[in-house]
């Protein structure tokens, strides 16, 4: 990985760096030998342009400069949004202005980095930048915890003679294979720099390419109007630009009335009327009397052109120039030509004919505005220079073959047959690439040293150089140490031997043992397994890397994987120096610590969308890690008998151990896919939740000490790639482990028990449902209503009714799903087939309200299908894949504590004796029947007044009246429910009596109860049972 080295690294750099750092740390933890090198790419314009600004400022304002006093309109303003914890800034500078520095002096920027005027003056020399910033960057990256092999670090450009030799070899190999040619090509060009402006030379407009037009020479008919009399004797043309596929018979020519135009000399005899911007582009395309300098004979406005008679080479009819407010002077020549419906075949013929006769000219301009790092607006120039022939059919096929075999760890970039990925688009779009420059830093082209290799061409196979760099440079990033090997000893034959299995160099000054050692290093480490870069490099750098590897190396050394990420925002706002919403990596480490910074970078995002570094997350990370450290210290220091010994054995133990196993496996999966936010979620957040749940489950029975030790071990390992400093401390200082945690190995995990996981979710959901049900019984339903006094009584006893087998329509649904399930592939028949079978089954069963039942069936069917996809055929049994009563019974104390009850019983609704225990609540069992996974809880207090199911088929009301007499009222709506009422009444009476006077056993059989039946009408039975309380 190579980073630009001008100024300190910011969090944007750190975000990309963190991805490869986390990946390397993870694979080291797994026991792999990992090479993570780090170099500094200094080639191109950025440093040269910045040094030039310092020099110009000294020439203009002195040394140290005395700048004129100007109003700073770009001062950041603090936005008041009511949020005092995070400062949000808004500024007026664009990205272009910020990069180019056209509103801020370079000297002032350097002062912001606490450099003295004397130090800043030395930065006129580009070499000072190279010597000053990379060592500082290494210090910051070491503080960050980057596990790089710093022996292999280097800088690019010819300042480093070893890397310079490597790039020369690369360029020679491309030229030998015919991949570099010299040609006239249209390219984006910086007039100020005097050379093509590639993507990395731009302050804005990365990825912009030349856009083609055809200028139709619409001759102004003589005699000229008075305004144009000075042009007598010249051919004057209204230069109308149209797309190549649109040229046919023009019907009208239009100008912007208030637009600014001019008469520009194309040669000694021809004048074009067009915008100054278009004339500037033409001047660099050899269409100006003075090369690269547009000469304007007369300034005009659109009003001067309206009504001009024109003669078009496309038609014999005279055309009059008209006015149109929608004409854009920022596109084409600022003159719009409308044509009739084109015929593509005729267009191609007509275009060729017109260009041959000189009736039209080819014109290019940038498809969007491009600003160079020097601050000037770029043009399209026709340049004679060296090009790499990307896009050549045979070469492109090799590149596509390479891409198909690569692993792309980013959304939206993976190769597939639809050919709509970013990489496919880049491979199809890229054509000849200008690889030579006249200005900047870099390596000279070996066969034409007038030119430099441009910055996106000298850094496409640098990964290979990492493998031998330490043997050549001896850890000196500048390549100044030449004690073992001299740079001029590195001939092309030597590089061929090391990288391409070439023959042993016959007359090399390098010892054969060292040559073999370098070759062995390369063969051991190559090919590159992973390269991490920003998504903006897909369109050039990453695609060039694929092309160059396929051109130079054998297939076994082609790259294996890319991971691309988006840019990063800071606290939901774009990072920008001009707005003040900007911090360097060093500042982040000083504010939050290295591990909290890394934690927030991991949490910022994994995909191709722009991520977000949140300061609150970094602060929270400090708190979370500190609390975890203190909790571990507390556990390890507690020598009491609060913890159970022996192997884990309880339900809580088994659930917690299962959660740990799940965390290991899912975190391993996420790390393998380089999804670090997800790894943080499964390896830290969810594991912390599982530990907290375990503490809650074990509040009365105590936690298992062996399981706690395993948790602390696993938690420390899983977080180690992201928070290595914390993990190392916990591993060695707290857990007293031998060696470094990075060598500890990835923890082993048993298979995740899905049924146990489902059982635990069932327990949690059941408790949540019980709490709601009991609360509803106490407060009353919205429809039924109860006395306000009744809501104040808190239940002390709970009866939980379980039904472990499906019945009715649910049973039919499960049977159908079982028949339509392919257990081997865990797939179902089409939904239409399932629905048809369901309709037939319900019709046979003569289900009332068929449509209503079907509406209930569909969510249930979806739920069971989802379960079956995870658990297999076990999910389609008529019972749940675990014993509901067993789970509830084993966690009875936990349930009582969670519900705040003194007594809880787990009962089966199929047991008649258990139903009797419901007493006056038996109607609820009928009204809200339990089913597998959906249990019913009844809570009551015999000293309270309560009622339930007043509007149901069986309604019960019970309580204690003012005369201290108990009264139970039972109402049924049909004779069918009479038996249920009778079985509920007497047991309820006994239950209430026992709770009131548990010592008066002799009174249990001496009830002075009077039973009165009345209102026998429409099968409505009402019983009132009175019993004395003495």
Secondary structure, DSSP 8 states (H G I E B T S, - for coil): -EEE-SS--BHHHHHHHHHHHHHHHHHHHTT-------EEE--BSHHHHHHHHHHHHHHHHTTTT-------TT--EEE-SS--SS-EEE----HHHHHHTTTS-HHHHHHTTT--HHHHHGGGSHHHHHHHHHHHHHHHHHHHT----GGG--B-STTSHHHHHHHHHHHHHHHHTT-EEEEEEEEEEETTTTEE--GGGEEE-TT--EEEEEEEEEEE-SS--GGGGGGTTSEEEEEEEE-GGG-S-EEEEEE-TT-EEEEEESSSSEEEEE-HHHHHHHHTTT-SSBTTB--EEEEEEHHHHTT-EEE-TT-SSEEEEEE-TT--TTSTTSEEEEE----HHHHHHHHHHHHHHTSEEEEEEESS--EETTS-B-EEEEEEEEEE-TT-HHHHHHHHHHHHHSEE-STTT---TT--SHHHHHHHH---EE-EESSSBS-EETTEEEEEE-TTTSSSSHHHHHHHHHHHHTT-TT----SS--GGG--HHHHHHHHH-----TT-SS-HHHHHHHHHHHHHH-S---EEEEGGGIIIIIHHHHHHHHHHS-GGGS--EEEEE--EEETTEE-BTTTTB--BHHHHHHHH-HHHHHHHHHHT--SSS-EEE-HHHHHHHHHHHHHHHHHHHHHHH--SS-EE-SS--SHHHHHHHHHHHHHHHHHHHHHHTT-HHHHHIIIIIHHHHHHHHHHHHTTTT-EEHHHHHHHHHHHHHHHHTT-HHHHHHIIIIIS--SS-GGGS---------HHHHHHHHHHHHHHHHHHHHHHHHHH--TTT---GGGGG----EEEEEE--S--HHHHHHHHHHHHTEETTTTEE--HHHHHHHHHHHHHHTT-SSHHHHHHHHHHHHHHHHHHHHHHGGGGGSSS-SS-HHHHHHHTHHHHHHHHT-SEEEEEETT-HHHHHTTGGGHHHHHHS--BTTB-EEEEE-TTS-EEE-TTSSEEEEEEE-TTSEEEEEEEESSGGGHHHHHHHHHHHHHHHHHHH-TT-GGGTT----EEEEEEEETTEEEEEEEEE--
